[in-house]
Amino acid sequence: VLTGMSDGETRYVKVAGINAGGESFPTEVLGARVGDAALLIVSAFDKLNGFGLVYENDPVMHENLRMWVDQMNSYDYVTHHGQAVPANYAWDSASNEAVIAGSVALGAYDVVDWILGEETTSVDGTFNSTERALVDAYLAQDRALMVSGSEFGWELEYLGGAPDFLHDTLHTDYVADDAATYAVRPVADGAFSGLGDLFFDAPGEYDVDYPDVFSPLGGGQIALTYVGGSYPGQGAAIQYASGCRRLLVVGFPFETLRVDQRAGFMAKALDYLDACLIRTTITEPEDRHAYATPPAFTGTASGMDLTEVRLRLQRWDGFYWTGSSWSATESWFAANGIAAWTYTLLAMTDGSYALQAKAIAAGMEETSPAEVSFMLDRVAPTVPTVLTPTGGITVTGPIVTLSWTVPDDDGSPVHYNLDIAGNLASTDALSYVVTPSLGPGPHVWRVQAQDAAGNQSDWTAEEMFVVEVEQVFLPVILR
C-alpha cells in the first residue's frame, strides 16, 4: 500500500517476483493520479505479435527463436494514456483481468478509457463475453467509454466474434481491415474539431499494421477520417451521444499517436466524454488558509442541465449555517449563480470552518462535493516577552542566541519577526541564532508575533546587549 501521497500526484508501478532462481518478467505497468478519480484506464492489450520473432543460429545454442518484446508490446501503455490526461484530472487504472474478476468496478467511474492496442483472438480476444456484459451494464447507466485499437473491429465483425456488440453497443460498423495510412483528420463540429491532422506513427512505438476503417450506426457520427491510403475520407473514429451515454470508438491505438499530439487528443476526448460529469470547484476560501476578515465564498460548476449550486458550512462547534442562522442540524443552502457562483456571509465568529460545494442537475447531483477548510482569526497575537539577552548584559560571541516566550494562542499559527539592529529576520521557533555572527560591541533587538491571517502584535521594547568576542593567542616558539 502506497501512503503519504498528495492530491494530483501521479505514480506508476509494476511488480516482479524474485526467488533463488532469479527474477520474473514484470507485470504490465499500472498507475493512478491521486484524487477523486472520475476516469478509469483499462489495460487490455496483452498480445505479442509474431513479427517480432527473430530466428538465430549460433554454435552454442544452435537454433533460437528470440522475442523483441518491446517492439511487440511494452506493457506500459497506461503511462502513455495517463501522461496525456489533463493535470487537474484524477484517474485510476486496472488490467482488464481485474475488471473481469470484479476486483475493479467500471460503475465507480464516469469515464472509461479501454486500451486494446493490437489485441486480437490470440490472447482471449477483444471484449470477451464477460467484458461485453460489463460494458453493456456500464453504458446502461449513462456513462462514457473510449476504446482504441487497430484490430477489434476486424475481430468482432469480420471474424464473427461479436458483431452485435460492435453494432448495437459501440454504434459502429466495420468497413475494412487496413486503411493503409498513418494520418487522420478531425471532422468539423466533431469531438476533435479544432485539432489539426493527427499521425499515429510515433517513433519508438509498435507499427500499426492494420488500422480499422469504420462507419457509424444507430445515431453514431464520424469523428475522424483517414487522410490518404486506401480509404481516404472514411471513418477512423466514431462518436456517439445519447444524453450522458457517450462513446468514442477509435480504429487505431491512442498510444501510437505522436507524443506532442496525445495531450490535445485526450483533452478533446474527455471534453466530449465527460460532458455530463458534474464538477464543482471552490476558489475562495483557499484550503487550510487563515483570514483576518470573513472571506467571500466563490467557485465554479460545470456539467449539463445544472439547476443550482448548494453549499454546506460547518463551524468548529459542529453547528451548520442554514442560509439564515446557525443550527445543530446538518444543512445545505443555495449559492448565488451556477457556472460562477458566490456567497457572502458576514455572521461568522473567529474559529475553524469546513465548506463544501456541490452542483445539482436535473435528476442528479454531484456525489463528491468540493471541500476546503479554513480559519477566521481577527485577533492579533499577544506581544512576546523577551527572555534573553536583555538589559545590556554581556554575552560571549560571536554566536548569539535570542529567545522569548508567548502565551498559548488558540488562533491561527504564529511566526515571529525580528529586528536586529535594523536587520530583519523571521522564524517559527521561540529562539533565533543570529547569522551572520555579530561583531564585538553593543547591539539592539526586538521581536513581534504575526499569525497566519496576517494579524501582528506590537513590537517588544528594544533590548540591548554587548557582544564580547574571546581572543585566543597562540604561543610563538622561537629557536
C-alpha positions, 0 to 999 in steps of 0.5 A, a space after each residue: 500500500 502506497 501512503 503519504 501521497 498528495 492530491 494530483 500526484 501521479 505514480 506508476 508501478 509494476 511488480 516482479 517476483 524474485 526467488 533463488 532462481 532469479 527474477 520474473 518478467 514484470 507485470 504490465 505497468 499500472 498507475 493512478 493520479 491521486 484524487 477523486 478519480 472520475 476516469 478509469 484506464 483499462 489495460 487490455 492489450 496483452 498480445 505479442 505479435 509474431 513479427 517480432 520473432 527473430 530466428 538465430 543460429 549460433 554454435 552454442 545454442 544452435 537454433 533460437 527463436 528470440 522475442 523483441 518484446 518491446 517492439 511487440 508490446 511494452 506493457 506500459 501503455 497506461 503511462 502513455 494514456 495517463 501522461 496525456 490526461 489533463 493535470 487537474 484530472 484524477 484517474 485510476 487504472 486496472 488490467 482488464 483481468 481485474 475488471 473481469 474478476 470484479 476486483 475493479 468496478 467500471 460503475 465507480 467511474 464516469 469515464 472509461 478509457 479501454 486500451 486494446 492496442 493490437 489485441 486480437 483472438 490470440 490472447 482471449 480476444 477483444 471484449 470477451 463475453 464477460 467484458 461485453 456484459 460489463 460494458 453493456 451494464 456500464 453504458 446502461 447507466 449513462 456513462 462514457 467509454 473510449 476504446 482504441 485499437 487497430 484490430 477489434 473491429 476486424 475481430 468482432 465483425 469480420 471474424 464473427 466474434 461479436 458483431 452485435 456488440 460492435 453494432 448495437 453497443 459501440 454504434 459502429 460498423 466495420 468497413 475494412 481491415 487496413 486503411 493503409 495510412 498513418 494520418 487522420 483528420 478531425 471532422 468539423 463540429 466533431 469531438 476533435 474539431 479544432 485539432 489539426 491532422 493527427 499521425 499515429 506513427 510515433 517513433 519508438 512505438 509498435 507499427 500499426 499494421 492494420 488500422 480499422 476503417 469504420 462507419 457509424 450506426 444507430 445515431 453514431 457520427 464520424 469523428 475522424 477520417 483517414 487522410 490518404 491510403 486506401 480509404 481516404 475520407 472514411 471513418 477512423 473514429 466514431 462518436 456517439 451521444 445519447 444524453 450522458 451515454 457517450 462513446 468514442 470508438 477509435 480504429 487505431 491505438 491512442 498510444 501510437 499517436 505522436 507524443 506532442 499530439 496525445 495531450 490535445 487528443 485526450 483533452 478533446 476526448 474527455 471534453 466530449 466524454 465527460 460532458 455530463 460529469 458534474 464538477 464543482 470547484 471552490 476558489 475562495 476560501 483557499 484550503 487550510 488558509 487563515 483570514 483576518 476578515 470573513 472571506 467571500 465564498 466563490 467557485 465554479 460548476 460545470 456539467 449539463 442541465 445544472 439547476 443550482 449550486 448548494 453549499 454546506 458550512 460547518 463551524 468548529 462547534 459542529 453547528 451548520 449555517 442554514 442560509 439564515 442562522 446557525 443550527 445543530 442540524 446538518 444543512 445545505 443552502 443555495 449559492 448565488 449563480 451556477 457556472 460562477 457562483 458566490 456567497 457572502 456571509 458576514 455572521 461568522 465568529 473567529 474559529 475553524 470552518 469546513 465548506 463544501 460545494 456541490 452542483 445539482 442537475 436535473 435528476 442528479 447531483 454531484 456525489 463528491 462535493 468540493 471541500 476546503 477548510 479554513 480559519 477566521 482569526 481577527 485577533 492579533 497575537 499577544 506581544 512576546 516577552 523577551 527572555 534573553 539577552 536583555 538589559 545590556 548584559 554581556 554575552 560571549 560571541 560571536 554566536 548569539 542566541 535570542 529567545 522569548 516566550 508567548 502565551 498559548 494562542 488558540 488562533 491561527 499559527 504564529 511566526 515571529 519577526 525580528 529586528 536586529 539592529 535594523 536587520 530583519 529576520 523571521 522564524 517559527 521557533 521561540 529562539 533565533 541564532 543570529 547569522 551572520 555572527 555579530 561583531 564585538 560591541 553593543 547591539 539592539 533587538 526586538 521581536 513581534 508575533 504575526 499569525 497566519 491571517 496576517 494579524 501582528 502584535 506590537 513590537 517588544 521594547 528594544 533590548 540591548 546587549 554587548 557582544 564580547 568576542 574571546 581572543 585566543 593567542 597562540 604561543 610563538 616558539 622561537 629557536 
